[in-house]
């Protein structure tokens, strides 16, 4: 008789598990040669600098984005759909409020947003647990206003 293989359902993780996973990931990521880290702890990599306008705190922007947890779980991906995301800078999490103004239209960055610049200890919905860092592969398509 063969053993039945158990499949565990991916969950948003516990506080302790997320905190440990996040710290390990941030430490490893910051040692990469192309990663820039700001004073707040936001880490980013410039994939394509872009050439257009940069958003400010009052801008509405259009982006394509892939949002992941550090364990690789995809939270959202507009690259494989027909719809981009449009939102105001005021609606963005703190890490994106800091990072997006560094971009120019047409640019593509990877942001690694630590928990205190994302959803912190409360998490968000059923996908983002407490103390979870988020990875954004984001292309700034357009600064609308």
One Martini backbone bead per residue (centre of mass of N, CA, C, O) as a GRO file, in nm:
protein
  145
    1UNK     BB    1   0.094   0.037   0.023
    2UNK     BB    2   0.051   0.362  -0.023
    3UNK     BB    3   0.110   0.678   0.042
    4UNK     BB    4  -0.041   0.958   0.127
    5UNK     BB    5  -0.044   1.270   0.007
    6UNK     BB    6   0.007   1.575   0.149
    7UNK     BB    7  -0.177   1.879   0.119
    8UNK     BB    8  -0.101   2.206   0.163
    9UNK     BB    9  -0.243   2.496   0.235
   10UNK     BB   10  -0.208   2.807   0.159
   11UNK     BB   11  -0.131   3.062   0.374
   12UNK     BB   12  -0.081   3.373   0.538
   13UNK     BB   13   0.023   3.321   0.809
   14UNK     BB   14   0.202   3.382   1.076
   15UNK     BB   15   0.360   3.611   1.247
   16UNK     BB   16   0.627   3.456   1.297
   17UNK     BB   17   0.664   3.337   1.016
   18UNK     BB   18   0.661   3.604   0.856
   19UNK     BB   19   0.887   3.751   1.004
   20UNK     BB   20   1.113   3.548   0.937
   21UNK     BB   21   1.081   3.544   0.628
   22UNK     BB   22   1.123   3.847   0.589
   23UNK     BB   23   1.403   3.886   0.714
   24UNK     BB   24   1.551   3.689   0.530
   25UNK     BB   25   1.479   3.824   0.261
   26UNK     BB   26   1.585   4.114   0.312
   27UNK     BB   27   1.879   4.036   0.367
   28UNK     BB   28   1.933   3.895   0.095
   29UNK     BB   29   1.841   4.127  -0.098
   30UNK     BB   30   2.041   4.361   0.005
   31UNK     BB   31   2.303   4.198  -0.117
   32UNK     BB   32   2.238   4.284  -0.384
   33UNK     BB   33   2.386   4.490  -0.624
   34UNK     BB   34   2.092   4.624  -0.745
   35UNK     BB   35   2.006   4.710  -0.459
   36UNK     BB   36   1.803   4.957  -0.311
   37UNK     BB   37   1.805   5.139   0.005
   38UNK     BB   38   1.620   5.302   0.215
   39UNK     BB   39   1.570   5.444   0.523
   40UNK     BB   40   1.286   5.281   0.558
   41UNK     BB   41   1.345   4.985   0.378
   42UNK     BB   42   1.312   5.019   0.094
   43UNK     BB   43   1.331   4.808  -0.190
   44UNK     BB   44   1.510   4.845  -0.513
   45UNK     BB   45   1.477   4.786  -0.874
   46UNK     BB   46   1.601   4.875  -1.189
   47UNK     BB   47   1.485   4.769  -1.504
   48UNK     BB   48   1.343   5.050  -1.610
   49UNK     BB   49   1.349   5.397  -1.611
   50UNK     BB   50   1.235   5.556  -1.822
   51UNK     BB   51   1.087   5.893  -1.968
   52UNK     BB   52   0.869   6.022  -1.823
   53UNK     BB   53   0.669   6.093  -1.589
   54UNK     BB   54   0.626   6.170  -1.250
   55UNK     BB   55   0.480   6.114  -0.967
   56UNK     BB   56   0.276   6.243  -0.717
   57UNK     BB   57   0.072   6.271  -0.438
   58UNK     BB   58  -0.180   6.361  -0.660
   59UNK     BB   59  -0.178   6.129  -0.840
   60UNK     BB   60  -0.282   5.944  -1.118
   61UNK     BB   61  -0.243   5.595  -1.202
   62UNK     BB   62  -0.097   5.356  -1.437
   63UNK     BB   63  -0.065   4.996  -1.400
   64UNK     BB   64   0.149   4.724  -1.396
   65UNK     BB   65   0.116   4.423  -1.180
   66UNK     BB   66   0.306   4.221  -0.946
   67UNK     BB   67   0.200   4.049  -0.653
   68UNK     BB   68   0.405   3.928  -0.379
   69UNK     BB   69   0.524   3.706  -0.180
   70UNK     BB   70   0.821   3.577  -0.054
   71UNK     BB   71   0.710   3.271  -0.134
   72UNK     BB   72   0.553   3.338  -0.435
   73UNK     BB   73   0.280   3.434  -0.390
   74UNK     BB   74   0.015   3.539  -0.580
   75UNK     BB   75  -0.201   3.819  -0.557
   76UNK     BB   76  -0.132   3.983  -0.832
   77UNK     BB   77  -0.195   4.005  -1.211
   78UNK     BB   78  -0.194   4.226  -1.497
   79UNK     BB   79  -0.015   4.103  -1.730
   80UNK     BB   80  -0.245   3.858  -1.793
   81UNK     BB   81  -0.436   4.081  -1.876
   82UNK     BB   82  -0.649   4.365  -1.982
   83UNK     BB   83  -0.603   4.510  -1.706
   84UNK     BB   84  -0.529   4.776  -1.539
   85UNK     BB   85  -0.421   4.988  -1.283
   86UNK     BB   86  -0.611   5.245  -1.109
   87UNK     BB   87  -0.471   5.507  -0.898
   88UNK     BB   88  -0.405   5.680  -0.622
   89UNK     BB   89  -0.159   5.778  -0.418
   90UNK     BB   90  -0.342   5.790  -0.160
   91UNK     BB   91  -0.411   5.465  -0.184
   92UNK     BB   92  -0.139   5.385  -0.124
   93UNK     BB   93   0.103   5.244   0.011
   94UNK     BB   94   0.382   5.362   0.157
   95UNK     BB   95   0.593   5.223  -0.032
   96UNK     BB   96   0.462   5.350  -0.295
   97UNK     BB   97   0.472   5.647  -0.215
   98UNK     BB   98   0.787   5.635  -0.224
   99UNK     BB   99   0.854   5.480  -0.506
  100UNK     BB  100   0.691   5.596  -0.753
  101UNK     BB  101   0.843   5.884  -0.776
  102UNK     BB  102   1.108   5.735  -0.899
  103UNK     BB  103   0.946   5.711  -1.147
  104UNK     BB  104   0.879   5.664  -1.494
  105UNK     BB  105   0.734   5.649  -1.764
  106UNK     BB  106   0.790   5.306  -1.864
  107UNK     BB  107   0.882   5.198  -1.609
  108UNK     BB  108   1.066   4.933  -1.421
  109UNK     BB  109   1.009   4.790  -1.101
  110UNK     BB  110   1.133   4.657  -0.789
  111UNK     BB  111   0.951   4.611  -0.492
  112UNK     BB  112   1.039   4.587  -0.144
  113UNK     BB  113   0.796   4.569   0.114
  114UNK     BB  114   0.781   4.623   0.420
  115UNK     BB  115   0.546   4.591   0.661
  116UNK     BB  116   0.560   4.902   0.766
  117UNK     BB  117   0.483   4.978   0.437
  118UNK     BB  118   0.218   4.815   0.453
  119UNK     BB  119   0.013   4.608   0.666
  120UNK     BB  120   0.155   4.483   0.892
  121UNK     BB  121  -0.002   4.333   1.168
  122UNK     BB  122  -0.292   4.298   1.007
  123UNK     BB  123  -0.303   4.288   0.723
  124UNK     BB  124  -0.494   4.150   0.423
  125UNK     BB  125  -0.724   3.968   0.426
  126UNK     BB  126  -0.663   3.625   0.298
  127UNK     BB  127  -0.346   3.680   0.179
  128UNK     BB  128  -0.232   3.895   0.395
  129UNK     BB  129  -0.038   3.877   0.647
  130UNK     BB  130   0.124   3.929   0.914
  131UNK     BB  131   0.430   4.065   0.851
  132UNK     BB  132   0.425   4.112   0.535
  133UNK     BB  133   0.597   4.114   0.259
  134UNK     BB  134   0.624   4.288  -0.059
  135UNK     BB  135   0.614   4.228  -0.415
  136UNK     BB  136   0.679   4.461  -0.688
  137UNK     BB  137   0.603   4.438  -1.028
  138UNK     BB  138   0.635   4.758  -1.192
  139UNK     BB  139   0.455   4.950  -1.439
  140UNK     BB  140   0.456   5.276  -1.558
  141UNK     BB  141   0.231   5.383  -1.785
  142UNK     BB  142   0.069   5.638  -1.632
  143UNK     BB  143   0.020   5.982  -1.583
  144UNK     BB  144  -0.284   6.135  -1.559
  145UNK     BB  145  -0.238   6.401  -1.326
   0.00000   0.00000   0.00000
